[in-house]
Amino acid sequence: MKTLREIAESLTVAAVMLLVLLPVRVLFVRYIADDWIGSFGLITAISFSILYLSYKNKLGWFGKAFVRQLFKVNQGKRKYFVYFNLMFGLMYFSSIVYGVEISNQFEEDKSQIQNEINIHSLQQLEERVKEEVDWKQLPLAILTFFYIMIFRFDVYALLVGTLNDISDGYFLHFSTVFMVEIIEVLGILIFSKYWLKNKQISFK
């Protein structure tokens, strides 16, 4: 029962943080400023405010659960799993952001690719996926995708650049949002690891 309680608590904390931070960042980048650095400062302030208020017992049950989960993430084998996934996510979304920026140098190539595959919008892409994709080939497609990302980044850049154009920029937009989100999570985890070490905190 204790294990189920811990799982439920960790999922609740993750969901609340996601529902608070992600919409704020998306709205900020979409309607206030495209500069992710400005978004980074805003959300970092919110994140560390939550950490400080949690430490001061100002957020009730959620505050205690939040601090407890931060503490547990940096303990035992769990930290290797968490940090590996965060670093992998950071590498992936960073590669998309960088790839899209590089692809802007090859506008003619991207237009040619769209014409050859005859896809110019997300709606057309969705229709083609439903009609033509063989889901049994998905594992091979994923391996090919990461192979191209590592060994043929020029092709990868054209691919993600084309996807970004088809999605009217939303592919880059959300990749940037998630990239910054991961950077912040890493910052909070590393900071809390050393900050909580010398604090007298009740986890009950």
C-alpha positions as CSV (number, residue, x, y, z in Angstrom):
1,M,0.0,0.0,0.0
2,K,2.9,2.3,0.8
3,T,4.3,1.8,-2.7
4,L,1.0,2.6,-4.3
5,R,0.8,5.8,-2.2
6,E,4.3,6.8,-3.2
7,I,3.5,6.3,-6.9
8,A,0.2,8.2,-6.6
9,E,2.1,11.1,-4.8
10,S,4.8,11.3,-7.4
11,L,2.3,11.3,-10.3
12,T,0.2,13.9,-8.6
13,V,3.2,16.2,-8.0
14,A,4.4,15.7,-11.6
15,A,0.9,16.4,-13.0
16,V,0.4,19.6,-10.9
17,M,3.8,21.0,-12.0
18,L,3.0,20.1,-15.6
19,L,-0.4,21.8,-15.4
20,V,1.0,24.9,-13.8
21,L,4.3,25.4,-15.6
22,L,3.7,24.2,-19.1
23,P,0.6,26.3,-19.9
24,V,2.3,29.4,-18.5
25,R,5.3,28.8,-20.7
26,V,3.3,28.1,-23.8
27,L,1.2,31.2,-23.3
28,F,4.2,33.4,-22.6
29,V,6.2,32.2,-25.7
30,R,3.1,32.3,-27.9
31,Y,1.6,35.7,-26.9
32,I,4.3,37.7,-25.1
33,A,7.8,36.9,-26.4
34,D,9.3,34.2,-28.6
35,D,12.6,34.6,-26.8
36,W,12.9,31.4,-24.7
37,I,15.4,33.1,-22.4
38,G,12.6,35.4,-21.1
39,S,10.4,32.4,-20.6
40,F,13.2,30.7,-18.8
41,G,13.5,33.5,-16.3
42,L,9.7,33.7,-15.7
43,I,9.2,29.9,-15.1
44,T,12.4,29.6,-13.1
45,A,11.1,32.3,-10.7
46,I,7.8,30.3,-10.4
47,S,9.6,27.0,-9.9
48,F,11.9,28.3,-7.1
49,S,9.0,30.1,-5.5
50,I,7.2,26.8,-5.2
51,L,10.3,25.2,-3.8
52,Y,10.7,28.0,-1.2
53,L,7.1,28.1,-0.2
54,S,7.1,24.3,0.1
55,Y,10.1,24.4,2.4
56,K,8.3,27.0,4.5
57,N,5.2,24.8,4.8
58,K,3.0,27.3,3.0
59,L,1.6,24.9,0.4
60,G,0.1,22.3,2.7
61,W,0.1,18.7,1.6
62,F,1.4,19.5,-1.9
63,G,4.4,21.4,-0.5
64,K,5.5,18.5,1.7
65,A,4.9,16.0,-1.2
66,F,6.9,18.3,-3.6
67,V,9.9,18.5,-1.3
68,R,9.7,14.8,-0.5
69,Q,9.7,13.9,-4.2
70,L,12.7,16.2,-4.8
71,F,14.6,14.5,-2.0
72,K,13.8,11.0,-3.2
73,V,14.7,11.7,-6.8
74,N,18.3,12.3,-5.7
75,Q,18.5,9.1,-3.7
76,G,19.4,5.6,-4.7
77,K,19.2,4.2,-8.2
78,R,16.2,6.3,-9.1
79,K,18.4,9.3,-9.7
80,Y,20.2,7.5,-12.6
81,F,16.9,6.8,-14.3
82,V,15.7,10.3,-13.9
83,Y,18.8,12.1,-14.9
84,F,19.4,9.8,-17.9
85,N,15.9,10.5,-19.2
86,L,16.2,14.2,-18.7
87,M,19.6,14.3,-20.5
88,F,18.2,12.2,-23.3
89,G,15.2,14.5,-23.6
90,L,17.4,17.6,-23.6
91,M,19.6,16.1,-26.3
92,Y,16.5,15.3,-28.4
93,F,14.7,18.6,-28.2
94,S,17.9,20.5,-28.5
95,S,18.6,18.6,-31.8
96,I,15.2,19.7,-33.1
97,V,15.8,23.3,-32.3
98,Y,19.3,23.3,-33.8
99,G,18.2,21.3,-36.8
100,V,15.3,23.6,-37.6
101,E,17.6,26.6,-37.4
102,I,20.1,25.0,-39.8
103,S,17.3,24.0,-42.2
104,N,16.4,27.6,-42.7
105,Q,19.5,27.7,-45.0
106,F,17.9,25.2,-47.3
107,E,14.4,26.6,-48.1
108,E,14.4,25.3,-51.7
109,D,15.3,21.7,-50.5
110,K,12.5,21.8,-48.0
111,S,10.0,23.0,-50.6
112,Q,11.1,20.2,-52.9
113,I,10.7,17.6,-50.2
114,Q,7.1,18.9,-49.5
115,N,6.3,18.8,-53.2
116,E,7.6,15.3,-53.7
117,I,5.7,13.8,-50.7
118,N,2.7,16.1,-51.5
119,I,2.2,17.1,-47.9
120,H,1.9,20.8,-47.0
121,S,-0.2,20.8,-43.8
122,L,-0.7,18.8,-40.6
123,Q,-4.1,17.7,-41.9
124,Q,-2.6,16.2,-45.0
125,L,0.1,14.5,-42.9
126,E,-2.5,13.0,-40.6
127,E,-4.5,11.7,-43.5
128,R,-1.4,10.1,-45.1
129,V,-0.4,8.5,-41.8
130,K,-3.8,6.9,-41.3
131,E,-3.9,5.6,-44.9
132,E,-0.3,4.5,-45.6
133,V,1.6,3.9,-42.3
134,D,2.3,0.3,-41.4
135,W,2.7,0.4,-37.6
136,K,4.6,-2.9,-37.7
137,Q,7.5,-0.9,-39.2
138,L,7.5,1.7,-36.4
139,P,10.5,0.2,-34.4
140,L,12.6,0.2,-37.6
141,A,11.4,3.7,-38.4
142,I,12.5,4.9,-34.9
143,L,15.9,3.3,-35.2
144,T,16.3,4.9,-38.6
145,F,15.3,8.3,-37.3
146,F,17.9,8.2,-34.5
147,Y,20.5,6.8,-36.9
148,I,20.0,9.8,-39.2
149,M,20.0,12.2,-36.2
150,I,23.5,10.9,-35.2
151,F,25.2,10.1,-38.4
152,R,23.5,12.3,-41.0
153,F,22.5,15.4,-39.2
154,D,22.2,17.4,-42.5
155,V,19.3,15.0,-43.6
156,Y,17.9,15.2,-40.0
157,A,17.9,19.0,-40.2
158,L,15.9,18.9,-43.4
159,L,13.5,16.4,-42.0
160,V,12.7,18.4,-38.8
161,G,12.7,21.7,-40.8
162,T,10.1,20.3,-43.2
163,L,8.0,19.0,-40.3
164,N,8.2,22.5,-38.7
165,D,7.1,24.1,-41.9
166,I,4.2,21.7,-42.3
167,S,3.1,22.4,-38.7
168,D,3.3,26.2,-39.2
169,G,6.1,26.5,-36.7
170,Y,4.5,24.6,-33.9
171,F,7.1,21.8,-34.0
172,L,9.8,24.2,-33.2
173,H,7.6,26.1,-30.7
174,F,6.8,23.1,-28.5
175,S,10.3,21.6,-28.9
176,T,11.7,24.9,-27.5
177,V,9.2,24.8,-24.7
178,F,10.1,21.3,-23.7
179,M,13.8,22.0,-24.0
180,V,13.6,24.9,-21.6
181,E,11.3,22.8,-19.3
182,I,14.0,20.1,-19.1
183,I,16.7,22.6,-18.4
184,E,14.7,24.0,-15.5
185,V,13.9,20.6,-14.1
186,L,17.6,19.7,-14.1
187,G,18.4,23.0,-12.4
188,I,15.8,22.5,-9.7
189,L,16.9,18.9,-9.1
190,I,20.6,19.8,-8.8
191,F,19.9,22.9,-6.7
192,S,17.5,21.0,-4.3
193,K,20.1,18.1,-4.0
194,Y,22.5,20.4,-2.2
195,W,20.0,22.9,-0.7
196,L,17.9,20.2,1.0
197,K,21.0,18.3,2.3
198,N,21.5,20.7,5.2
199,K,17.9,21.5,5.9
200,Q,15.8,20.1,8.7
201,I,12.7,18.9,6.8
202,S,9.8,16.8,8.0
203,F,8.7,14.3,5.3
204,K,5.6,13.2,7.2
